[in-house]
């Protein structure tokens, strides 16, 4: 057995698995939590902004409820980021994992449901859908996005 090749393979596998294990898919979203009945926290799925009247989150698991938010009922949109260190099993394999950062992107939508009751949903957005999603939701709802800080504003606006 070639020991250096084995170590290199383990290190590569650790970095690849780290990205997969700790991140929502780059083109998906994850329902982190909120007041939505029938939709458990940490549910991954697809966020559909194609419909002109409704923002829809469809969970990957069909037994969970679909979240449909009419743009006209949105009261507030907030966007923020959280940067954290990638720590986990990979740290046992490579101390370099301590220097790797993972940035998470969160959109919180406050809205009134069909009964006029205020609801909220916190969604983690995959890195490839952030700017498009924020732009569409802001435009179709007519509500300005509240950014948690200047760094979030830059990320949400593409560095502007």
C-alpha positions as CSV (number, residue, x, y, z in Angstrom):
1,X,0.0,0.0,0.0
2,X,1.3,3.4,-1.0
3,X,1.0,5.4,2.3
4,X,1.3,8.9,0.9
5,X,-1.3,8.2,-1.8
6,X,-3.6,6.8,0.9
7,X,-3.2,10.0,3.1
8,X,-3.8,12.2,0.1
9,X,-7.0,10.3,-0.8
10,X,-8.3,10.5,2.8
11,X,-7.6,14.3,2.9
12,X,-9.4,14.9,-0.4
13,X,-12.4,12.7,0.7
14,X,-12.5,14.7,4.0
15,X,-12.7,18.0,2.3
16,X,-15.3,16.9,-0.2
17,X,-17.5,15.2,2.4
18,X,-17.2,18.2,4.6
19,X,-18.7,20.4,1.9
20,X,-21.5,17.9,1.3
21,X,-22.3,17.2,4.9
22,X,-22.5,20.7,6.3
23,X,-24.1,22.7,3.4
24,X,-27.5,22.9,1.8
25,X,-27.3,22.1,-1.9
26,X,-26.2,25.2,-3.8
27,X,-29.4,25.3,-5.8
28,X,-31.8,24.3,-3.1
29,X,-33.1,25.8,0.1
30,X,-33.8,24.5,3.6
31,X,-36.6,25.4,5.9
32,X,-34.8,26.2,9.1
33,X,-37.9,27.0,11.2
34,X,-40.8,29.2,11.7
35,X,-44.5,29.0,12.3
36,X,-45.5,26.8,9.4
37,X,-47.6,23.8,10.5
38,X,-46.7,20.4,8.9
39,X,-43.2,21.4,7.9
40,X,-40.5,20.2,10.3
41,X,-37.3,22.2,10.9
42,X,-34.3,21.5,8.8
43,X,-36.4,20.3,5.8
44,X,-34.5,20.6,2.5
45,X,-36.3,21.2,-0.8
46,X,-36.7,23.4,-3.8
47,X,-37.7,27.1,-3.7
48,X,-39.7,28.1,-6.7
49,X,-39.9,31.8,-7.7
50,X,-41.2,31.1,-11.2
51,X,-44.8,31.7,-10.3
52,X,-45.6,35.4,-10.5
53,X,-48.0,35.5,-7.5
54,X,-46.6,32.9,-5.1
55,X,-43.3,31.9,-3.6
56,X,-43.3,28.1,-3.1
57,X,-41.0,25.8,-1.1
58,X,-41.5,22.2,-2.0
59,X,-39.8,19.7,0.4
60,X,-37.8,16.8,-1.0
61,X,-39.8,14.5,1.3
62,X,-43.4,14.3,-0.1
63,X,-44.9,13.7,3.4
64,X,-44.1,17.2,4.4
65,X,-46.3,20.2,3.7
66,X,-45.6,22.5,0.8
67,X,-45.1,26.2,1.8
68,X,-46.9,28.6,-0.5
69,X,-46.6,32.3,0.3
70,X,-48.5,34.8,-1.9
71,X,-46.1,37.7,-2.7
72,X,-49.0,40.1,-1.9
73,X,-49.2,38.8,1.7
74,X,-45.5,39.3,2.4
75,X,-45.0,41.9,5.2
76,X,-41.2,41.8,5.6
77,X,-38.1,40.2,4.1
78,X,-34.8,40.0,6.0
79,X,-31.5,38.6,4.7
80,X,-28.5,37.7,6.8
81,X,-25.4,35.6,6.8
82,X,-23.6,33.5,9.3
83,X,-20.0,32.5,8.8
84,X,-18.7,29.5,10.8
85,X,-15.8,27.3,10.8
86,X,-16.1,23.9,9.3
87,X,-15.5,21.6,12.2
88,X,-16.3,17.9,12.3
89,X,-14.8,14.5,11.6
90,X,-12.5,16.2,9.1
91,X,-10.7,17.9,11.9
92,X,-9.4,14.5,13.0
93,X,-8.0,14.0,9.5
94,X,-6.7,17.4,8.8
95,X,-6.1,20.5,11.0
96,X,-6.5,22.6,7.8
97,X,-10.3,22.1,8.3
98,X,-10.1,24.7,11.0
99,X,-9.2,27.4,8.5
100,X,-12.0,26.6,6.1
101,X,-15.0,28.9,6.4
102,X,-18.6,28.1,5.4
103,X,-21.0,31.0,4.9
104,X,-24.7,30.3,5.3
105,X,-27.4,32.5,3.8
106,X,-30.7,33.1,5.5
107,X,-33.9,34.7,4.3
108,X,-36.7,35.3,6.8
109,X,-40.1,36.0,5.3
110,X,-42.9,37.4,7.5
111,X,-46.4,37.2,6.0
112,X,-50.1,36.9,6.7
113,X,-51.7,33.5,6.0
114,X,-55.1,33.0,4.4
115,X,-56.8,33.6,7.8
116,X,-54.9,36.9,8.3
117,X,-52.7,35.4,11.0
118,X,-49.1,36.5,11.0
119,X,-46.6,33.7,10.0
120,X,-42.8,33.6,9.5
121,X,-40.4,31.2,7.7
122,X,-36.7,31.2,7.9
123,X,-35.0,29.6,4.9
124,X,-31.4,28.9,4.3
125,X,-30.6,29.6,0.6
126,X,-28.1,27.7,-1.4
127,X,-25.2,29.8,-2.7
128,X,-26.3,29.7,-6.3
129,X,-29.8,31.0,-5.8
130,X,-29.3,33.9,-3.3
131,X,-29.2,37.0,-5.5
132,X,-31.9,35.8,-7.9
133,X,-34.2,34.7,-5.1
134,X,-33.8,38.0,-3.2
135,X,-34.3,40.1,-6.3
136,X,-37.5,38.2,-7.3
137,X,-39.0,38.2,-3.9
138,X,-38.3,41.9,-3.3
139,X,-39.7,42.8,-6.7
140,X,-42.8,40.7,-6.6
141,X,-43.7,41.5,-3.0
142,X,-43.0,45.2,-3.4
143,X,-41.2,45.1,0.0
144,X,-37.6,46.2,0.5
145,X,-35.2,43.7,2.0
146,X,-33.8,44.4,5.4
147,X,-30.2,43.4,5.5
148,X,-28.7,42.4,8.9
149,X,-25.4,44.1,8.2
150,X,-23.3,45.7,5.4
151,X,-21.7,42.4,4.6
152,X,-25.1,40.8,4.0
153,X,-26.1,43.7,1.8
154,X,-23.0,43.3,-0.4
155,X,-23.6,39.5,-0.7
156,X,-27.3,39.9,-1.5
157,X,-26.7,42.7,-4.0
158,X,-23.7,41.1,-5.7
159,X,-21.1,43.3,-4.1
160,X,-22.8,46.7,-4.8
